[in-house]
């Protein structure tokens, strides 16, 4: 009998244009807690989706072996039958239903379609005990805090008699107490013989809980090692980011000018979880004519910070914001745009473009006032302005009357950029400006950024791609759990350093 | 030679592009013409000036109301209270005149103001209290029906013949009395036709000049003449048909004004553009600095005002305000907008399309009535046409994406 409960061999998974998993090997021992670690986009979630049958057999290459038996899953039900349970970062409970209904959703005890609620209730009580939850099974999910909801998810998985439990960033939304509690539960599950695969960005937790650690980077397995004295923070971080810097960036020497944006003691709470402070007493400055890079892992609060400054996110905001030495109160994106603060969102299809409108209508959407008179919108002015941006940004399209949904990702991004250029920003926040676009278009966007900086615009760039942050920024702020953990000059920064602070470096230093 | 071929090639491309971009409007328009041809073949009475003139008269209030609901649906909302608003505003205008003795003009103005107030009420709940429009307007439907019963006491109130002109009468002749029998055209109608055509020519030529000034591509002269010619033929045929009967009805004149105003509003103003952006992608609209709440409020105010105007036109056509007036009318209005290409998902739709949609519905009604088709079959056919129109739209959209 092999000591491995799960072996994934030579897994290759391709999406159009990218190879998300490139010959990954992943072995998990029976009864261990195995941490899977890597940067955003390293392929962790994709690997787990392959394992749980979200990507069915045939859409990937490679073998999945469970208890020495090769398995082919064509859907999630198949993997559940094989004893695999997965808990996603985004909770998937039906909020209007109670705990019991949620736990047995889709696998109700029923005879001729009639549900045996008594049996369901007593089973629910049993599994709730296992996860240390004392609430009654008929409590509605809406009345539970996020930590308890997470426990219900785990109870749901246990009720299906799982052998392997996958937890994808389970503590991302939890506060410290709930996180500690969850880690205890995971340990007790281990004692009951359940194998756990634990995905997390929080290296402190990984060090605390894991028996074995596997590192993924750019869709490849870097190494698997036991969590002992040799498994140092340095080793993990080097593995995570230790790629060669091969990509070239059009770096230019910028001469930063006056301070244009100053933020002091800025705090914001999550509108959906009003106790959760997403941005925690943050202060920073941005200057004219520089690129300020903001690095951090997913969920660190980078987008939330910029969206709150832009007036589009958050409740109970406090702190002081100054633009051009003038204190401002920004209540809506409209206010922000008027003050010269523009924000290019991270998801262009969801929140950047109106896909059924054409290029010119999208370009002018935020600045219609500039081309309107008492006679209405001057369509000729609109065409002229748009043609100009199409030329300057080299947008490839047969006509400016092309609907933007028919454009490629890179050209769509350029349309959003032209929308914000037309608004003539003093401060332009670019959230993941090159996500999902090809190398050529990326390089063009970097050049556009440099041109803007030369004109005196202050650019704040949020990016999850470390090479991009290091290659383009003049200054880098690193964010972790709603706080800045470091400010680095680009000359002093390297991937290891940034990743060290992004995973909460300061906290680790303090405990050592 | 070569350059000539090139120009020809260019012309075909332009026509193809314009067909592709406006395919939904063209299909509906062609469908309308098709339906008309079928009825003309089946019935001798259908294609007579008298019948077509009646048909336009019957369409006017639905088409006016459809203009308002296009904005509502494009923004991603719905208005179920239209019928109730029509009934209530009709009763109010009748009461103001018959019981309180107000003149027609102050009564009309007060009723429009009341319509705006209804829109303000509904818009406030949708925009600032974030109650879904479906609920707000469903509640509105009940509330306004209740108010209608309250103010009218369930009685039918007759309106004056002067007021009824709005819905029934035709504009007067200037020089020669015309009689439908001797096929003498109605002179004022011909004069208005001339003015409309001159106005249209003026706008087209100015647009062309301005584009030239900006150094943009313009349609080649032959295509330009063709396009302008086609539109003029279309305008002329509508006016000539009307002139061969008793001339333009006041309500159609009103519809032309409102249709023109709303086309301008949707195509040329910031407000219109914002409405389409909100319906197309609310999140992107918000992040582009659009004040969604304020825009939504105004969309409902517009719907309320048009509801009042539609209510008065309808009351004037019927000649009295009854407690049951307007019931179910919202469904005809919404169907007209949707048949005319307004997307139920929001973000797409045109005023011209909605007016064509209203014409399609009333043409079907009118034609089948002439053929002695019973109300049972008429309702079934109208339902199927609505289903078919939306299905064609959805499947053509799938193909294009």
Interface residues (C-beta under 8 A of the other chain):
Chain A: X310 X312 X332 X333 X334 X336 X337 X338 X343 X345 X350 X351 X352 X353 X354 X355 X356 X357 X361 X365 X366 X368 X369 X372 X375 X376 X377 X379 X380 X383 X384 X399 X401 X405 X419 X423
Chain B: X17 X21 X210 X211 X213 X214 X216 X264 X267 X268 X269 X270 X273 X274 X276 X277 X280 X281 X283 X284 X285 X286 X287 X288 X289 X290 X291 X347 X348 X401
